[in-house]
Structures are given as C-alpha cells and as structure tokens.
C-alpha cells in the first residue's frame, strides 16, 4: 500500500511517523509535484494539481469532519472520499456548544460586564423549560451535542434531512417540518454539512422564524450564514445575539462588525480541532479495512455532499 499525504498548512512529519508506526508494511510519503502514483491519500485542502496527478487513487481520507471544500474540486473518477467519524471532535463540540448555551441562558455575559463595571447584582433565573435548544444536523457531532444539552435538562429539538432518533431529543426532519422546528427553538445550533442546499440557510427568512429573543450558535461553516441578515436581526432586537465560530472569510477580516458587536461572540474556528493521534489511529484502521475489502465508515456520498 502506497500512501501519500497532501495536507495544506499542516505539519506533516508527525502524520507520516504515526501512519508508518500504525501501518508498518505501507509506504508513506509526502506528496511533491510529479510524485509516483499512490494507492490512497490523506488530505486537507489539497490543490487541484495533486488530484490531477493522482488519477488512480482508491480513496481520499480527509483529516477533518467537513468535506465541502474537497468536493468542490475535480476528483479522480471512482475515488472514495472518507471523512473522520469523530476522532475526539464530538466531545470538543459538545463542550463548546454547551458552554455557549449555558453562558447565554445564565446571562454570564451580563454578569461579566457588571463585574468589570464594579456592579454587584442579581438577575431573575430564567425558566429552563422555556429555553428550548434546536440542533440543526444530527450526524456524529450533532447527536453528541444534542445528548450533552439534554444532560443539562434543556428541552432539545433536532432537525435533519431524513428521520433520526436520538434519546431525549424531539426530532424533526425534512422541509415540511423545518418551519415548526425553527419556531420552537429559543436557541438554534447549526451543525449541518455545507452543501448547495444548505448554503445561506441561516438567512433573514429562517432566522426570523425563531422566537423573539432567540439566539444563534453557528459551529458548522461560515457560508451557512448570511452575515448581514444576522446583524440586522440582532440590531433590531428580534435576536438576542449569537456565538459564531466559523465565518465566510477566515481569518475574520480587520474591521468586520463581528469583532466589536456587543452581542456577538466570535471565536477563531476552534470549537472542535482535529486530534492527531486519534485521527491517525482512525485513518489507519480505515485503510486496513479498505485493504481487506470491508465497508468504510464515514464514506461520503458526493451527490448529497456528506
């Protein structure tokens, strides 16, 4: 098995060493233009040249959960695209979203402002039963987030393209139930994959369906959100604010209104980072399964985009 790595903006030496240790019979190298044909590739944001020079690849193993950027490229015919199932990302995402929900629910941002201003005061506790959290996308990450929120006894809703069942979560699915889901979500968490159908899904029309005082948490992709629409709804008072970890342009440009908006929390795409050791172990296991002719968990359907 000849394995090549093509990972933009990634230190490849530890990945090469880890894959060689996990698959001692394989040849593992870092791609250079003109390199020999490989059997499989481990990639992150590869250039089109790499894919054009490797027409015989059996599989592309993406070192992140999102494959939208990869699917926009011209892929070799018949190649399988395989994403990470979890590799330590789901618990990080559950931590991040739970923190964002609880910070908003407990009004900790207001308490922080009070303390900076030297004010000592209390706020009336909110009713947890009225603080329904809707999770858009019930894949590996979305399901883990929904279960974590249910643990804190928030009423949790979930919406997905096709029917899903998650214990403790009231599930909605399909376009016919989308409006009902939004109208019932006091906090909306976006964990959808980015596809042509979901691009710009967080817009004035959909966000206006949230109850007055609703709150948005976007940890999926920046292209899901129409930024101007969010700003208008927050400034008008319909939405209480937002926590955003992903943006249309990253890094967030200097002078962007998200930097200084008092009701928007912005973090630098850090809600769930790839953990190298866990990812190497998972990819090595998938490569071994490929060699044995077994089905591969995490195989992407290019027609659906995830």
BAPAZA-124381 format. One line per 2 residues: number of its first residue (from 1); their letters; for each residue x, y, z of N, C-alpha, C. Coordinates in Angstrom, 3 decimals, padded with zeros to 6 digits. Example, Ala and Ser with C-alpha at 12.3 -4.5 7.8 and 13.67 -1.06 7.14 Angstrom:
residues 2
1 = AS = 013.190:-005.690:007.800:012.300:-004.500:007.800:013.200:-003.300:007.800  012.850:-002.250:007.080:013.670:-001.060:007.140:012.900:000.030:007.870 $
end
This chain:
residues 306
1 = XX = 000.855:-001.200:000.000:000.000:000.000:000.000:000.887:001.245:000.000  000.680:002.101:-000.995:001.431:003.351:-001.118:000.519:004.497:-000.692 $
3 = XX = 000.889:005.156:000.417:000.083:006.227:000.996:000.819:007.545:000.821  000.116:008.559:000.328:000.717:009.877:000.213:-000.095:010.882:001.009 $
5 = XX = 000.589:011.866:001.595:-000.065:012.932:002.339:000.020:014.221:001.544  -001.108:014.923:001.466:-001.135:016.248:000.852:-002.033:017.120:001.720 $
7 = XX = -001.433:017.743:002.709:-002.182:018.487:003.723:-001.661:019.910:003.801  -002.425:020.846:003.251:-002.041:022.250:003.234:-002.047:022.824:004.643 $
9 = XX = -001.039:023.641:004.942:-000.942:024.321:006.246:-000.965:023.345:007.411  -000.347:022.187:007.225:-000.301:021.161:008.266:001.128:020.639:008.376 $
11 = XX = 001.606:020.485:009.587:002.923:019.884:009.809:002.812:018.387:009.558  003.402:017.922:008.471:003.158:016.541:008.038:004.040:015.503:008.716 $
13 = XX = 005.185:015.905:009.278:006.104:014.905:009.835:005.448:014.007:010.878  004.691:014.549:011.846:004.065:013.649:012.826:003.033:012.716:012.199 $
15 = XX = 002.354:013.187:011.146:001.388:012.318:010.478:002.099:011.167:009.769  003.205:011.469:009.106:003.965:010.415:008.429:004.468:009.399:009.445 $
17 = XX = 005.046:009.891:010.532:005.577:008.982:011.553:004.470:008.127:012.161  003.321:008.733:012.435:002.225:007.984:013.034:001.666:006.923:012.106 $
19 = XX = 001.497:007.258:010.830:000.972:006.279:009.884:001.974:005.152:009.634  003.255:005.485:009.603:004.263:004.429:009.431:004.258:003.470:010.615 $
21 = XX = 004.072:004.019:011.823:004.026:003.161:013.002:002.772:002.291:013.011  001.640:002.861:012.570:000.382:002.117:012.589:000.275:001.122:011.440 $
23 = XX = 000.938:001.431:010.314:000.879:000.577:009.123:002.302:000.296:008.652  003.039:-000.543:009.381:004.476:-000.732:009.086:004.762:-001.319:007.707 $
25 = XX = 003.796:-001.982:007.095:004.028:-002.569:005.772:003.731:-001.588:004.631  003.256:-000.416:004.966:002.895:000.561:003.930:004.050:001.506:003.642 $
27 = XX = 004.046:002.061:002.438:004.971:003.123:002.070:004.244:004.463:002.269  004.794:005.316:003.122:004.131:006.573:003.454:005.060:007.725:003.084 $
29 = XX = 004.559:008.677:002.315:005.394:009.804:001.898:004.523:011.053:001.781  005.199:012.201:001.713:004.537:013.479:001.496:004.572:013.795:000.003 $
31 = XX = 003.430:014.160:-000.543:003.351:014.407:-001.981:004.175:015.610:-002.394  004.845:015.443:-003.518:005.509:016.517:-004.229:005.060:016.456:-005.681 $
33 = XX = 004.969:017.589:-006.388:004.581:017.535:-007.799:005.423:016.539:-008.571  004.744:015.717:-009.363:005.439:014.711:-010.160:005.714:013.422:-009.424 $
35 = XX = 005.211:013.266:-008.193:005.455:012.060:-007.402:004.787:010.846:-008.041  005.286:009.632:-007.736:004.656:008.416:-008.278:003.213:008.273:-007.801 $
37 = XX = 002.481:007.438:-008.538:001.077:007.201:-008.223:000.949:006.516:-006.858  000.024:006.992:-006.041:-000.257:006.395:-004.737:-001.556:005.604:-004.809 $
39 = XX = -001.733:004.720:-003.824:-002.978:003.957:-003.741:-004.058:004.760:-003.014  -003.678:005.396:-001.903:-004.628:006.213:-001.140:-003.910:007.484:-000.716 $
41 = XX = -004.696:008.495:-000.347:-004.119:009.767:000.075:-004.808:010.239:001.347  -004.022:010.864:002.204:-004.525:011.545:003.391:-004.392:013.034:003.100 $
43 = XX = -005.511:013.761:003.147:-005.509:015.117:002.604:-006.193:016.113:003.524  -005.790:017.364:003.338:-006.517:018.516:003.854:-006.259:019.670:002.897 $
45 = XX = -007.333:020.182:002.293:-007.255:021.293:001.343:-006.188:021.053:000.276  -006.230:019.917:-000.422:-005.219:019.675:-001.458:-005.453:020.556:-002.668 $
47 = XX = -004.393:020.878:-003.425:-004.585:021.638:-004.662:-005.123:020.743:-005.765  -005.729:021.352:-006.757:-006.259:020.581:-007.877:-005.143:019.818:-008.588 $
49 = XX = -003.934:020.378:-008.622:-002.812:019.701:-009.279:-002.572:018.322:-008.686  -002.664:018.225:-007.373:-002.452:016.924:-006.716:-003.447:015.898:-007.232 $
51 = XX = -004.721:016.265:-007.282:-005.745:015.318:-007.724:-005.583:014.976:-009.201  -005.181:015.957:-009.997:-004.974:015.692:-011.422:-003.810:014.739:-011.656 $
53 = XX = -002.793:014.803:-010.789:-001.612:013.946:-010.958:-001.793:012.563:-010.332  -002.903:012.355:-009.616:-003.116:011.077:-008.942:-004.453:010.463:-009.376 $
55 = XX = -004.606:010.144:-010.659:-005.907:009.664:-011.161:-006.271:008.263:-010.683  -005.299:007.506:-010.169:-005.571:006.126:-009.777:-005.863:005.935:-008.301 $
57 = XX = -006.092:007.005:-007.558:-006.347:006.868:-006.117:-007.612:006.053:-005.861  -007.498:005.145:-004.890:-008.667:004.374:-004.473:-009.522:005.164:-003.483 $
59 = XX = -008.847:005.940:-002.612:-009.597:006.645:-001.570:-008.846:007.888:-001.135  -009.617:008.899:-000.757:-009.100:010.127:-000.155:-009.605:010.177:001.283 $
61 = XX = -008.684:010.205:002.244:-009.049:010.285:003.654:-008.845:011.723:004.122  -009.952:012.388:004.403:-009.920:013.790:004.801:-009.667:013.885:006.303 $
63 = XX = -008.727:014.753:006.737:-008.375:014.792:008.153:-009.255:015.733:008.966  -010.379:016.143:008.402:-011.381:016.906:009.133:-012.742:016.292:008.895 $
65 = XX = -013.735:016.752:009.668:-015.079:016.217:009.511:-015.773:016.792:008.281  -015.474:018.044:007.910:-016.132:018.696:006.778:-015.409:018.420:005.469 $
67 = XX = -016.167:018.053:004.451:-015.563:017.715:003.155:-016.054:018.643:002.046  -016.724:019.743:002.398:-017.303:020.609:001.376:-016.248:021.188:000.434 $
69 = XX = -015.090:021.606:001.002:-014.043:022.180:000.144:-013.463:021.126:-000.785  -013.313:019.917:-000.305:-012.764:018.836:-001.117:-013.713:018.479:-002.266 $
71 = XX = -015.004:018.456:-001.996:-015.967:018.066:-003.023:-016.121:019.119:-004.109  -015.647:020.340:-003.852:-015.703:021.360:-004.907:-014.623:021.160:-005.965 $
73 = XX = -013.635:020.317:-005.682:-012.562:020.058:-006.629:-012.979:018.979:-007.637  -012.205:018.847:-008.685:-012.438:017.800:-009.685:-011.706:016.546:-009.204 $
75 = XX = -012.472:015.540:-008.777:-011.894:014.364:-008.149:-011.587:013.281:-009.180  -010.627:012.412:-008.894:-010.365:011.285:-009.797:-011.610:010.400:-009.912 $
77 = XX = -011.849:009.821:-011.068:-013.056:009.004:-011.255:-013.048:007.783:-010.337  -014.182:007.567:-009.680:-014.323:006.377:-008.849:-013.668:006.441:-007.488 $
79 = XX = -013.011:007.535:-007.142:-012.326:007.600:-005.860:-013.348:007.713:-004.728  -013.068:007.047:-003.618:-013.913:007.181:-002.434:-013.398:008.347:-001.592 $
81 = XX = -014.321:009.151:-001.083:-013.974:010.218:-000.146:-014.441:009.764:001.235  -013.507:009.753:002.182:-013.803:009.233:003.516:-013.458:010.303:004.537 $
83 = XX = -014.412:010.626:005.392:-014.193:011.638:006.430:-013.964:010.958:007.771  -013.448:011.729:008.711:-013.322:011.247:010.075:-014.708:011.119:010.696 $
85 = XX = -014.918:010.043:011.452:-016.196:009.864:012.137:-016.272:010.751:013.376  -015.172:010.859:014.095:-015.175:011.619:015.338:-013.752:012.049:015.657 $
87 = XX = -012.921:011.088:016.058:-011.509:011.343:016.385:-011.356:012.456:017.413  -012.197:012.416:018.436:-012.070:013.372:019.527:-012.753:014.693:019.304 $
89 = XX = -013.394:014.891:018.137:-014.007:016.184:017.853:-015.381:016.353:018.486  -016.126:015.250:018.643:-017.507:015.400:019.110:-017.572:015.889:020.545 $
91 = XX = -016.676:015.413:021.402:-016.715:015.889:022.790:-016.288:017.347:022.869  -015.346:017.764:022.023:-014.974:019.178:021.984:-016.163:020.035:021.545 $
93 = XX = -016.883:019.564:020.529:-018.030:020.322:020.043:-019.119:020.400:021.105  -019.315:019.295:021.820:-020.314:019.299:022.887:-019.925:020.278:023.990 $
95 = XX = -018.637:020.343:024.320:-018.160:021.307:025.318:-018.447:022.733:024.864  -018.058:023.023:023.633:-018.172:024.393:023.119:-019.628:024.846:023.093 $
97 = XX = -020.501:024.025:022.515:-021.898:024.418:022.374:-022.579:024.496:023.735  -022.300:023.537:024.609:-022.893:023.582:025.954:-022.476:024.857:026.677 $
99 = XX = -021.204:025.223:026.548:-020.730:026.457:027.176:-021.468:027.671:026.614  -021.617:027.720:025.283:-022.282:028.862:024.660:-023.746:028.949:025.094 $
101 = XX = -024.424:027.802:025.146:-025.828:027.794:025.564:-025.953:028.238:027.015  -025.129:027.662:027.877:-025.224:027.975:029.305:-024.822:029.422:029.575 $
103 = XX = -023.811:029.907:028.873:-023.398:031.306:029.059:-024.549:032.246:028.736  -025.259:031.957:027.647:-026.395:032.801:027.287:-027.560:032.594:028.257 $
105 = XX = -027.883:031.360:028.561:-029.023:031.058:029.439:-028.842:031.655:030.833  -027.639:031.549:031.388:-027.376:032.063:032.731:-026.998:033.543:032.736 $
107 = XX = -026.982:034.169:031.552:-026.649:035.586:031.400:-025.268:035.912:031.975  -024.335:035.002:031.767:-022.994:035.208:032.306:-022.278:036.360:031.621 $
109 = XX = -022.643:036.653:030.362:-022.042:037.814:029.701:-022.416:039.094:030.439  -023.667:039.197:030.889:-024.099:040.389:031.629:-023.424:040.465:032.993 $
111 = XX = -023.264:039.326:033.643:-022.554:039.325:034.930:-021.089:039.741:034.754  -020.470:039.275:033.646:-019.082:039.676:033.385:-018.989:041.184:033.194 $
113 = XX = -019.939:041.762:032.466:-019.947:043.213:032.268:-020.161:043.941:033.593  -021.046:043.397:034.433:-021.266:044.012:035.748:-019.981:044.021:036.567 $
115 = XX = -019.279:042.911:036.591:-018.071:042.829:037.405:-016.995:043.778:036.894  -016.884:043.899:035.555:-015.903:044.847:035.004:-016.268:046.283:035.370 $
117 = XX = -017.580:046.536:035.537:-018.019:047.882:035.891:-018.155:048.105:037.383  -017.767:047.117:038.180:-017.834:047.271:039.625:-019.248:047.208:040.179 $
119 = XX = -020.148:046.491:039.475:-021.541:046.396:039.923:-021.822:045.005:040.470  -022.487:044.958:041.621:-022.847:043.690:042.266:-024.371:043.577:042.219 $
121 = XX = -024.877:042.600:041.485:-026.320:042.500:041.366:-026.737:041.122:040.900  -028.039:040.856:040.965:-028.588:039.557:040.600:-029.623:039.722:039.500 $
123 = XX = -029.810:038.656:038.745:-030.858:038.607:037.740:-031.804:037.460:038.066  -033.030:037.658:037.715:-034.021:036.620:037.986:-033.715:035.387:037.145 $
125 = XX = -033.662:034.215:037.752:-033.367:032.998:036.976:-034.403:032.773:035.877  -033.935:032.320:034.726:-034.831:032.013:033.627:-035.392:030.601:033.789 $
127 = XX = -036.534:030.354:033.194:-037.153:029.028:033.253:-036.488:028.113:032.223  -035.852:027.075:032.696:-035.171:026.149:031.784:-036.175:025.513:030.809 $
129 = XX = -037.382:025.258:031.275:-038.382:024.615:030.422:-038.740:025.462:029.212  -038.489:026.781:029.295:-038.795:027.675:028.182:-037.580:027.927:027.286 $
131 = XX = -036.463:027.300:027.616:-035.218:027.546:026.889:-034.916:026.358:025.975  -035.758:026.170:024.987:-035.617:025.049:024.068:-034.444:025.286:023.119 $
133 = XX = -033.615:024.264:022.956:-032.455:024.345:022.068:-032.701:023.442:020.865  -032.615:024.018:019.667:-032.772:023.256:018.437:-031.427:023.020:017.772 $
135 = XX = -031.128:021.771:017.471:-029.864:021.397:016.832:-030.140:021.009:015.388  -029.581:021.793:014.465:-029.713:021.502:013.040:-028.570:020.590:012.606 $
137 = XX = -028.911:019.369:012.208:-027.895:018.404:011.812:-027.665:017.395:012.912  -028.041:016.140:012.679:-027.921:015.101:013.705:-026.975:013.998:013.257 $
139 = XX = -025.834:014.418:012.683:-024.770:013.462:012.395:-024.012:013.130:013.668  -022.778:012.681:013.521:-021.979:012.287:014.689:-021.827:013.456:015.654 $
141 = XX = -021.467:014.640:015.129:-021.265:015.792:016.003:-022.593:016.313:016.550  -023.598:016.426:015.693:-024.868:016.960:016.131:-025.533:016.102:017.186 $
143 = XX = -025.478:014.796:017.016:-026.082:013.907:018.014:-025.380:014.026:019.353  -024.043:014.117:019.325:-023.294:014.244:020.585:-023.637:015.554:021.286 $
145 = XX = -023.778:016.633:020.524:-024.160:017.926:021.102:-025.559:017.850:021.698  -026.493:017.262:020.965:-027.875:017.166:021.454:-027.938:016.366:022.749 $
147 = XX = -027.191:015.269:022.830:-027.210:014.465:024.055:-026.601:015.216:025.221  -025.556:016.007:024.959:-024.935:016.788:026.032:-025.905:017.830:026.572 $
149 = XX = -026.626:018.499:025.688:-027.584:019.517:026.125:-028.735:018.886:026.894  -029.180:017.717:026.461:-030.240:017.018:027.179:-029.788:016.642:028.589 $
151 = XX = -028.500:016.368:028.753:-027.956:016.046:030.077:-028.150:017.212:031.051  -028.095:018.434:030.534:-028.316:019.617:031.371:-029.811:019.951:031.506 $
153 = XX = -030.648:019.059:031.010:-032.104:019.144:031.148:-032.730:020.299:030.377  -032.045:020.764:029.325:-032.697:021.668:028.389:-033.646:020.858:027.515 $
155 = XX = -034.797:021.400:027.161:-035.598:020.738:026.124:-034.827:020.827:024.798  -034.583:019.696:024.180:-033.749:019.657:022.976:-034.560:019.156:021.790 $
157 = XX = -034.469:019.910:020.697:-035.055:019.517:019.424:-033.930:019.206:018.450  -034.221:018.386:017.474:-033.247:018.105:016.428:-033.905:018.139:015.074 $
159 = XX = -033.181:018.637:014.075:-033.706:018.637:012.715:-032.648:018.065:011.779  -033.092:017.197:010.878:-032.190:016.585:009.899:-032.948:016.390:008.595 $
161 = XX = -032.205:016.119:007.564:-032.820:015.941:006.241:-033.721:014.712:006.229  -033.250:013.620:006.828:-034.020:012.385:006.888:-034.314:012.050:008.348 $
163 = XX = -035.275:011.195:008.632:-035.650:010.910:010.026:-034.499:010.336:010.839  -034.346:010.845:012.062:-033.344:010.355:013.002:-034.009:010.207:014.369 $
165 = XX = -033.502:009.276:015.161:-033.980:009.102:016.525:-032.807:009.246:017.480  -032.904:010.189:018.395:-031.877:010.410:019.413:-032.592:010.440:020.763 $
167 = XX = -032.194:009.587:021.714:-032.861:009.571:023.017:-032.845:010.953:023.672  -034.008:011.362:024.179:-034.106:012.644:024.857:-034.261:013.837:023.939 $
169 = XX = -034.381:013.598:022.630:-034.457:014.684:021.648:-035.741:014.534:020.838  -036.504:015.621:020.716:-037.676:015.622:019.854:-037.207:015.904:018.432 $
171 = XX = -037.403:014.949:017.558:-036.805:015.018:016.225:-037.790:015.536:015.182  -037.289:016.413:014.315:-037.992:016.899:013.142:-037.150:016.516:011.924 $
173 = XX = -037.781:016.442:010.761:-036.995:016.159:009.563:-037.691:016.717:008.332  -036.886:016.988:007.325:-037.395:017.392:006.031:-037.895:018.829:005.987 $
175 = XX = -038.130:019.283:004.774:-038.539:020.666:004.567:-039.895:020.972:005.195  -040.789:019.991:005.224:-042.138:020.232:005.740:-042.141:020.547:007.230 $
177 = XX = -041.152:020.046:007.972:-041.116:020.249:009.420:-040.093:021.302:009.844  -039.442:021.925:008.873:-038.371:022.864:009.204:-038.912:024.106:009.903 $
179 = XX = -039.986:024.671:009.392:-040.543:025.877:009.989:-041.007:025.656:011.418  -041.652:024.516:011.672:-042.106:024.191:013.023:-040.917:024.057:013.975 $
181 = XX = -039.856:023.438:013.480:-038.637:023.290:014.280:-038.050:024.650:014.651  -037.934:025.545:013.685:-037.370:026.865:013.952:-038.223:027.642:014.951 $
183 = XX = -039.531:027.616:014.768:-040.425:028.391:015.626:-040.369:027.935:017.075  -039.949:026.691:017.309:-039.895:026.151:018.668:-038.510:026.279:019.301 $
185 = XX = -037.522:026.803:018.566:-036.130:026.825:019.037:-035.757:028.188:019.602  -035.634:028.279:020.918:-035.182:029.531:021.559:-033.705:029.776:021.258 $
187 = XX = -032.934:028.706:021.202:-031.538:028.762:020.776:-031.392:027.825:019.582  -030.757:028.294:018.525:-030.559:027.492:017.323:-029.078:027.204:017.164 $
189 = XX = -028.741:025.910:017.084:-027.355:025.467:016.908:-027.234:024.858:015.526  -026.321:025.380:014.704:-026.141:024.850:013.353:-024.949:023.918:013.286 $
191 = XX = -025.233:022.645:012.944:-024.187:021.642:012.724:-024.425:020.894:011.416  -025.048:021.571:010.456:-025.305:020.954:009.168:-024.031:020.868:008.334 $
193 = XX = -023.926:019.873:007.460:-022.862:019.909:006.456:-023.157:021.015:005.454  -022.115:021.543:004.835:-022.301:022.579:003.818:-022.477:021.921:002.459 $
195 = XX = -023.642:022.122:001.868:-023.963:021.609:000.544:-024.652:022.735:-000.224  -024.867:022.570:-001.532:-025.622:023.606:-002.256:-027.001:023.874:-001.653 $
197 = XX = -027.609:022.862:-001.047:-028.934:023.038:-000.448:-028.888:023.786:000.878  -027.765:023.706:001.595:-027.702:024.335:002.920:-026.931:025.652:002.929 $
199 = XX = -026.267:026.004:001.833:-025.576:027.291:001.782:-026.594:028.427:001.950  -026.258:029.378:002.807:-027.123:030.542:003.099:-028.419:030.161:003.817 $
201 = XX = -028.465:028.995:004.438:-029.704:028.556:005.087:-030.035:029.411:006.306  -029.031:030.043:006.909:-029.251:030.938:008.044:-029.389:032.352:007.494 $
203 = XX = -030.587:032.695:007.099:-030.839:033.981:006.454:-031.980:034.704:007.168  -032.355:035.844:006.638:-033.396:036.650:007.288:-034.691:035.867:007.446 $
205 = XX = -035.064:035.113:006.410:-036.324:034.383:006.458:-036.305:033.311:007.544  -035.253:032.493:007.573:-035.224:031.394:008.544:-034.990:031.910:009.961 $
207 = XX = -034.062:032.853:010.132:-033.765:033.348:011.475:-034.928:034.153:012.046  -035.738:034.751:011.185:-036.911:035.487:011.670:-037.965:034.558:012.250 $
209 = XX = -037.894:033.275:011.896:-038.859:032.314:012.433:-038.535:031.923:013.877  -037.316:032.195:014.330:-037.008:031.921:015.724:-037.857:032.814:016.619 $
211 = XX = -038.176:032.376:017.826:-038.943:033.239:018.728:-038.200:034.540:019.008  -038.946:035.591:019.323:-038.314:036.857:019.704:-037.373:036.612:020.874 $
213 = XX = -036.163:037.169:020.772:-035.143:036.921:021.780:-034.335:035.667:021.527  -034.503:035.076:020.342:-033.761:033.865:020.000:-032.268:034.121:019.899 $
215 = XX = -031.511:033.032:019.881:-030.039:033.118:019.897:-029.489:032.085:018.922  -028.445:032.466:018.179:-027.838:031.591:017.178:-026.444:031.162:017.608 $
217 = XX = -026.146:029.875:017.411:-024.790:029.346:017.589:-024.421:028.634:016.287  -023.427:029.148:015.570:-023.009:028.541:014.305:-021.609:027.970:014.451 $
219 = XX = -021.527:026.635:014.396:-020.235:025.953:014.520:-020.000:025.031:013.324  -020.725:025.265:012.223:-020.607:024.400:011.054:-019.706:025.033:009.997 $
221 = XX = -020.267:025.916:009.175:-019.498:026.604:008.144:-019.990:028.044:008.024  -019.057:028.950:007.710:-019.415:030.352:007.568:-020.396:030.598:006.447 $
223 = XX = -020.332:029.798:005.379:-021.213:030.011:004.234:-022.658:029.620:004.509  -022.929:029.017:005.661:-024.331:028.774:006.028:-025.050:030.076:006.375 $
225 = XX = -024.302:031.079:006.822:-024.892:032.286:007.406:-024.799:033.482:006.466  -025.915:034.159:006.284:-025.917:035.463:005.621:-025.645:036.489:006.716 $
227 = XX = -024.415:036.970:006.771:-023.965:037.769:007.905:-024.775:039.054:008.066  -025.084:039.718:006.961:-025.831:040.974:007.038:-027.217:040.750:007.645 $
229 = XX = -027.828:039.627:007.322:-029.162:039.338:007.861:-029.096:039.131:009.372  -028.075:038.435:009.830:-027.926:038.238:011.283:-027.750:039.573:011.988 $
231 = XX = -026.883:040.425:011.460:-026.646:041.721:012.100:-027.930:042.541:012.177  -028.713:042.537:011.111:-029.961:043.297:011.117:-030.926:042.776:012.172 $
233 = XX = -031.018:041.459:012.321:-031.961:040.875:013.271:-031.509:041.082:014.713  -030.190:041.083:014.936:-029.686:041.360:016.286:-029.895:042.837:016.612 $
235 = XX = -029.552:043.703:015.690:-029.694:045.139:015.947:-031.149:045.563:016.106  -032.061:044.851:015.453:-033.486:045.181:015.577:-034.070:044.679:016.887 $
237 = XX = -033.347:043.768:017.564:-033.836:043.214:018.813:-034.570:041.901:018.670  -034.813:041.433:017.431:-035.511:040.151:017.282:-034.655:039.004:017.824 $
239 = XX = -033.346:039.061:017.564:-032.429:038.071:018.125:-031.625:038.708:019.244  -031.386:037.922:020.304:-030.627:038.427:021.447:-029.136:038.483:021.156 $
241 = XX = -028.669:037.673:020.206:-027.248:037.671:019.891:-026.841:036.370:019.233  -025.533:036.122:019.186:-025.027:034.928:018.513:-023.635:034.598:019.020 $
243 = XX = -023.314:033.312:018.975:-021.947:032.834:019.149:-021.536:032.196:017.826  -020.444:032.697:017.242:-020.017:032.264:015.911:-018.582:031.773:015.966 $
245 = XX = -018.359:030.569:015.443:-017.002:030.016:015.403:-016.487:029.881:013.974  -017.358:030.116:012.996:-016.981:029.957:011.585:-017.474:031.170:010.807 $
247 = XX = -016.731:031.504:009.734:-017.003:032.753:009.027:-016.759:032.554:007.534  -017.365:033.422:006.739:-017.189:033.326:005.289:-015.735:033.557:004.890 $
249 = XX = -015.086:034.484:005.562:-013.667:034.735:005.318:-012.923:034.474:006.618  -011.941:033.597:006.570:-011.119:033.290:007.744:-009.650:033.446:007.384 $
251 = XX = -008.872:034.129:008.257:-009.276:034.810:009.481:-010.306:035.915:009.211  -011.077:036.226:010.243:-012.069:037.293:010.145:-011.359:038.597:009.822 $
253 = XX = -011.779:039.291:008.757:-011.046:040.497:008.342:-011.088:041.611:009.387  -010.017:042.387:009.431:-009.978:043.556:010.319:-011.125:044.493:009.949 $
255 = XX = -011.753:045.055:010.964:-012.844:045.966:010.736:-014.198:045.314:010.541  -014.249:043.984:010.514:-015.533:043.308:010.363:-016.404:043.613:011.580 $
257 = XX = -017.709:043.855:011.393:-018.557:044.224:012.530:-018.647:043.176:013.626  -018.364:041.910:013.303:-018.416:040.882:014.346:-017.357:041.106:015.430 $
259 = XX = -016.237:041.747:015.077:-015.173:041.955:016.055:-015.668:042.751:017.267  -016.480:043.741:017.023:-016.813:044.694:018.079:-018.277:044.691:018.489 $
261 = XX = -019.087:043.834:017.884:-020.514:043.867:018.217:-020.720:043.359:019.649  -021.429:044.109:020.489:-021.549:043.733:021.904:-022.356:042.473:022.161 $
263 = XX = -023.150:042.045:021.179:-023.985:040.866:021.408:-023.586:039.672:020.544  -022.376:039.751:019.975:-021.865:038.633:019.182:-020.526:038.186:019.748 $
265 = XX = -020.431:036.894:020.025:-019.176:036.277:020.464:-018.556:035.589:019.254  -017.307:035.929:018.941:-016.613:035.333:017.799:-015.370:034.602:018.279 $
267 = XX = -015.206:033.353:017.850:-014.010:032.575:018.167:-013.391:032.066:016.865  -012.080:031.798:016.844:-011.356:031.563:015.578:-011.391:030.119:015.080 $
269 = XX = -012.596:029.618:014.754:-012.763:028.269:014.207:-012.044:027.239:015.084  -012.404:027.263:016.360:-011.704:026.424:017.327:-012.645:025.538:018.129 $
271 = XX = -013.909:025.442:017.727:-014.878:024.665:018.510:-014.519:023.195:018.588  -013.939:022.633:017.532:-013.528:021.219:017.541:-012.358:021.061:016.588 $
273 = XX = -011.202:020.806:017.149:-009.979:020.682:016.346:-009.630:019.209:016.138  -009.002:018.917:015.009:-008.539:017.563:014.738:-007.476:017.167:015.753 $
275 = XX = -007.667:016.034:016.409:-006.674:015.489:017.336:-005.852:014.451:016.577  -004.563:014.739:016.434:-003.738:013.971:015.507:-003.665:012.477:015.845 $
277 = XX = -003.393:012.135:017.084:-003.209:010.732:017.427:-004.481:009.926:017.166  -005.626:010.480:017.598:-006.894:009.793:017.376:-007.205:009.679:015.889 $
279 = XX = -006.897:010.735:015.147:-007.178:010.722:013.711:-006.307:009.708:012.980  -005.031:009.641:013.333:-004.134:008.672:012.696:-004.624:007.258:012.945 $
281 = XX = -005.016:006.972:014.193:-005.494:005.628:014.514:-006.741:005.284:013.704  -007.651:006.261:013.562:-008.884:006.005:012.820:-008.599:005.820:011.332 $
283 = XX = -007.747:006.679:010.754:-007.436:006.561:009.329:-006.707:005.254:009.048  -005.778:004.882:009.914:-005.059:003.618:009.727:-006.027:002.440:009.754 $
285 = XX = -006.993:002.491:010.654:-007.990:001.422:010.710:-008.827:001.362:009.451  -009.168:002.519:008.899:-009.965:002.552:007.673:-009.148:002.042:006.476 $
287 = XX = -007.857:002.414:006.433:-007.005:001.913:005.335:-006.887:000.399:005.412  -006.719:-000.135:006.626:-006.646:-001.588:006.787:-007.952:-002.245:006.352 $
289 = XX = -009.089:-001.617:006.683:-010.378:-002.161:006.257:-010.508:-002.129:004.739  -009.992:-001.058:004.106:-010.015:-000.965:002.649:-009.219:-002.108:002.027 $
291 = XX = -008.058:-002.405:002.596:-007.235:-003.494:002.083:-007.948:-004.844:002.204  -008.758:-004.990:003.245:-009.478:-006.252:003.454:-010.780:-006.314:002.659 $
293 = XX = -011.109:-005.230:001.970:-012.332:-005.206:001.185:-013.582:-005.003:002.008  -013.443:-004.432:003.202:-014.578:-004.221:004.092:-015.207:-002.849:003.850 $
295 = XX = -016.469:-002.670:004.242:-017.104:-001.348:004.114:-016.370:-000.315:004.969  -016.357:000.942:004.510:-015.659:002.011:005.224:-016.664:002.955:005.850 $
297 = XX = -016.633:003.041:007.176:-017.462:004.025:007.873:-016.984:005.426:007.517  -017.933:006.337:007.346:-017.574:007.711:007.020:-017.425:007.980:005.538 $
299 = XX = -017.783:007.006:004.679:-017.718:007.240:003.238:-018.750:008.299:002.836  -018.321:009.261:002.067:-019.152:010.395:001.684:-019.903:010.095:000.401 $
301 = XX = -021.156:010.505:000.357:-021.935:010.428:-000.875:-021.792:011.783:-001.581  -021.021:011.859:-002.666:-020.812:013.153:-003.319:-022.107:013.827:-003.768 $
303 = XX = -023.124:013.039:-004.112:-024.379:013.636:-004.551:-025.076:014.376:-003.422  -024.902:013.906:-002.187:-025.529:014.558:-001.044:-024.611:015.598:-000.419 $
305 = XX = -023.303:015.418:-000.610:-022.335:016.385:-000.076:-021.865:016.047:001.320  -022.178:014.862:001.833:-021.723:014.450:003.167:-021.880:012.941:003.314 $
end
